[in-house]
């Protein structure tokens, strides 16, 4: 019988020690796969977690076994009290990381270092300025690209998150891999995933198999090196012989990794999501503000986590999303 005394364990025995906290629903870019073209209705500020509430929630989860926290958004660096949140939570016994679009990171380099934040994931879907402008609706490529270089120069562990989409950037797969030739950077190709308002359909998907096929057409079998999977991995990782960096493929749609999932999400308005694809959320902020203990609420929500992608077990399930509504990605947290 599975021991479920730990409130962060589900009915399949998976222990969730990795918490992603969204700090804001706002962003300074408008990436089409993340935000609906018409925008989103933002949660009123009074219903968002305050700085103190973010810190208290983090402490509670760490007390129950969380060992890694990632700050996400929206764009987390838009939050004016981000440095204070980071400084306080960095005192907890955890590994800290951040997902950002990099446009504002130059303002926070010293804070990152002071708080021992070493790993930074940057969303960058193209190496071409005009395509960047097209997908983000903003003319910020040079700022983002220069700040990525700054992060590398300053010694941070940088991972580029590249959402692949047919007829947009699948022709850049080899360019991104070659970007790792003389740079200590990891490129992670992410399958296009369905969220509210992002016009997902199967025809836009660039699968794990298709990525590997393109790589093998360009590089020889001897050059392509498979790297060991990390514990609780999301990306299947590779490198090219002689290259300084590496690349990975996150295949949430065609080849998921749910059996070892250790991740949970807390949205900016204090809702717990036990799976990225789940259309069920558990309100923690309201009972917390009412002075209730929320441990039993957390335990119940996580214990109910389904075995695979909130019950979507195959590709056909993704094509029938009318019965599986979910937030847009920007309001979940990347």
FITORPA-940953 format. One record per residue (C-alpha): x, y, z. Coordinates in steps of 0.25 Angstrom, whole numbers, padded with zeros to 4 digits, always signed. Last residue first. Example, Ala and Ser with C-alpha at 12.3 -4.5 7.8 and 13.67 -1.06 7.14 Angstrom:
<vokols>
+0055-0004+0029+0049-0018+0031
</vokols>
This chain:
<vokols>
+0022+0115-0072+0012+0121-0062-0003+0118-0063-0008+0132-0067+0001+0133-0079-0002+0119-0083-0016+0121-0086-0025+0114-0076-0031+0100-0079-0043+0095-0085-0044+0080-0087-0058+0076-0094-0055+0086-0106-0041+0080-0106-0044+0069-0115-0032+0069-0123-0023+0067-0111-0030+0054-0107-0027+0049-0121-0012+0050-0117-0013+0040-0106-0014+0039-0091-0021+0052-0088-0025+0048-0073-0019+0060-0067-0006+0058-0074-0004+0044-0070-0006+0037-0057-0016+0046-0051-0014+0055-0039-0024+0053-0029-0014+0052-0017-0009+0066-0021-0022+0072-0019-0025+0065-0006-0012+0068+0000-0012+0082-0004-0026+0084+0003-0021+0076+0015-0009+0086+0017-0018+0098+0015-0020+0102+0029-0031+0113+0030-0029+0127+0033-0038+0133+0023-0027+0138+0015-0022+0124+0014-0036+0119+0010-0036+0129-0001-0022+0127-0006-0022+0112-0007-0032+0110-0019-0030+0097-0025-0030+0096-0040-0036+0086-0050-0034+0088-0065-0021+0080-0064-0011+0081-0075+0000+0087-0066-0003+0077-0055-0005+0078-0040-0010+0092-0042-0011+0100-0029-0018+0113-0030-0012+0125-0023-0015+0137-0032-0001+0137-0038-0003+0122-0041+0004+0111-0033+0009+0099-0041+0013+0085-0037+0025+0077-0042+0030+0063-0038+0026+0055-0051+0033+0042-0052+0022+0034-0059+0018+0047-0066+0029+0047-0077+0021+0049-0089+0025+0045-0103+0015+0051-0114+0010+0063-0106+0019+0066-0095+0031+0064-0104+0042+0073-0098+0054+0071-0107+0068+0074-0102+0081+0081-0107+0095+0082-0103+0106+0092-0101+0121+0092-0104+0121+0084-0117+0131+0074-0120+0122+0062-0122+0108+0068-0124+0099+0067-0111+0087+0061-0107+0076+0061-0096+0062+0056-0094+0055+0067-0087+0045+0066-0076+0054+0058-0066+0050+0054-0052+0064+0049-0050+0073+0054-0062+0073+0045-0074+0087+0041-0079+0092+0048-0091+0090+0043-0105+0102+0047-0114+0100+0050-0129+0113+0052-0136+0115+0037-0139+0101+0036-0144+0104+0046-0154+0099+0060-0154+0090+0067-0164+0079+0057-0167+0080+0051-0153+0076+0064-0147+0064+0066-0156+0060+0052-0153+0062+0055-0138+0053+0067-0139+0042+0059-0146+0042+0048-0136+0040+0058-0125+0029+0064-0132+0027+0077-0139+0012+0081-0137+0005+0091-0145-0003+0080-0153-0008+0075-0139-0016+0087-0136-0014+0099-0126-0020+0112-0128-0014+0119-0116-0027+0123-0109-0027+0114-0098-0016+0104-0097-0011+0093-0106+0004+0090-0106+0014+0092-0117+0026+0082-0115+0038+0088-0108+0052+0089-0113+0062+0091-0102+0075+0098-0105+0085+0097-0094+0097+0107-0094+0112+0106-0092+0114+0113-0105+0124+0109-0116+0115+0099-0124+0102+0102-0116+0097+0111-0127+0099+0100-0137+0088+0093-0130+0079+0105-0131+0083+0106-0146+0079+0092-0148+0065+0094-0142+0063+0107-0150+0055+0101-0161+0045+0096-0151+0043+0111-0148+0030+0116-0154+0023+0107-0164+0021+0096-0154+0023+0101-0139+0034+0098-0129+0034+0105-0116+0049+0108-0113+0053+0109-0098+0067+0113-0097+0075+0109-0085+0085+0117-0078+0094+0113-0066+0099+0126-0062+0114+0130-0063+0113+0145-0065+0117+0144-0080+0106+0134-0082+0096+0143-0075+0101+0155-0084+0100+0147-0096+0085+0144-0093+0084+0159-0090+0089+0162-0104+0079+0153-0110+0067+0159-0102+0071+0173-0105+0073+0171-0120+0060+0163-0121+0051+0174-0115+0043+0179-0126+0029+0174-0120+0018+0166-0126+0024+0153-0120+0022+0144-0132+0025+0154-0143+0035+0162-0136+0043+0149-0134+0042+0145-0148+0048+0159-0152+0059+0158-0142+0063+0144-0147+0069+0134-0137+0055+0129-0133+0047+0123-0122+0054+0130-0110+0049+0127-0096+0060+0128-0086+0062+0118-0075+0071+0123-0064+0079+0114-0055+0089+0120-0045+0080+0127-0034+0090+0129-0023+0083+0140-0016+0094+0150-0017+0097+0145-0031+0083+0147-0036+0082+0161-0029+0095+0165-0036+0089+0161-0050+0076+0168-0048+0075+0180-0057+0082+0172-0068+0070+0162-0067+0060+0171-0073+0058+0166-0087+0062+0152-0083+0049+0145-0087+0048+0139-0073+0048+0126-0066+0055+0126-0053+0062+0116-0044+0065+0114-0029+0070+0101-0022+0064+0100-0008+0068+0101+0007+0060+0115+0009+0069+0128+0009+0066+0129-0006+0051+0132-0002+0055+0145+0004+0064+0150-0006+0055+0146-0018+0043+0152-0012+0050+0165-0009+0056+0165-0023+0043+0162-0030+0036+0174-0023+0034+0182-0036+0028+0170-0043+0032+0171-0058+0043+0161-0055+0033+0150-0054+0029+0151-0069+0015+0144-0070+0020+0138-0061+0030+0128-0055+0039+0127-0043+0044+0113-0041+0045+0106-0027+0053+0094-0024+0054+0085-0011+0039+0084-0008+0037+0075+0004+0026+0079+0013+0033+0091+0020+0037+0095+0006+0022+0096+0002+0019+0104+0014+0031+0114+0012+0027+0116-0002+0013+0119+0002+0017+0129+0012+0027+0136+0002+0016+0137-0008+0006+0142+0002+0016+0153+0007+0019+0158-0007+0004+0159-0009-0004+0148-0017-0013+0152-0027-0028+0155-0024-0027+0169-0020-0019+0172-0033-0031+0168-0041-0028+0156-0050-0025+0160-0064-0035+0157-0075-0026+0152-0087-0021+0157-0100-0029+0157-0113-0017+0149-0120-0018+0139-0109-0005+0138-0100+0005+0127-0099+0005+0121-0113+0004+0135-0119+0015+0141-0112+0011+0155-0107+0023+0161-0100+0024+0171-0088+0017+0161-0080+0006+0161-0069+0000+0149-0062+0009+0151-0050+0018+0143-0040+0015+0129-0045+0021+0119-0035+0027+0106-0040+0029+0096-0029+0038+0084-0030+0037+0074-0019+0025+0066-0023+0026+0051-0019+0020+0041-0028+0014+0029-0021+0003+0027-0031-0008+0032-0022-0001+0046-0021+0010+0050-0011+0012+0065-0007+0003+0064+0006+0013+0053+0011+0005+0043+0019+0001+0036+0005+0009+0023+0008+0005+0014-0004+0000+0000+0000
</vokols>
